[in-house]
Every structure is written in structure tokens, then in C-alpha cells.
């Protein structure tokens, strides 16, 4: 039972660290354009480069 004295604060710290990382990624705009990458992979940009 005495190990819980160490594990609970460690778990709370890691949870807070994960929450802080998530909040940072939201504020920095990581989730602004969710469909952009999916559309870019479908576009064939190589054909335009070969035509030049």
C-alpha cells in the first residue's frame, strides 16, 4: 500500500503532462486542417512536373 504514495503522484503528473502536450498541439494549429493531408495524397502532382 505504501507504493501508492509514489504511484498516484506519478500518474497524475504523467496525465497532466499528456494534457499539456495536447493543449499545446491544439493551440499551435495541429488540428486545423484534418482533410488537407488526405486530399494531398490523392492529388497527382508528378504529372504536372513531367509536362514542363
Buried (B, 14 or more C-beta within 10 A) or exposed (E): EEEEEEEEEEEEEEEEEEEEEEEEEEEEEEEEEEEEEEEEEEEEEEEEEEEE
